[in-house]
Amino acid sequence: MAFENKIENKAENKKGWSWFENDGEAGGNSEDNLLPDPGVELTRTYARLFATPDGEKVMAHLQSLTFSQGLGPGAKNALLRHVEGQRQLVAYVMSQIRRGRGE
């Protein structure tokens, strides 16, 4: 709920798409600038979890499901939004892994 309120407040204060730009708040990059910073401990947990052989297999599977998937020109708007949400979630997990590794 706080996430939705943050988006609404940003949208009310800025015109057009400018509300979507990073304004220096926690998160800091375009992938997750509206999401709370999970902190160093949690990002290191992401890194440890996905550094295992099983974690690497799971991440490869998630990437193949989301980033390697293409939709045709007849794809419905709802499907496009659904797939983009999946991609964003996997991208977020990948960004937490990179942070946890100190990259």
C-alpha angles and dihedrals in degrees: 000000000000089000092056091047091051091053092047092049092049091048092051093052099047135047127233118347095328090099087069094061121101111265098187097271125139113300095044103199135077094252096063110003091133095047125087118258106256092207133238096286095055094045089053088051090054089050094049094045095051094041091071119092090248092048091051090051091050093048092048089051093049091049092050091050095049113024099035095050119102127192125208127238091265094061113130121242092244091055092048090052092047093051092045090053090053091049092049092052093050090046089052092052090048091051091052090050091052091048091049090053091050094246 
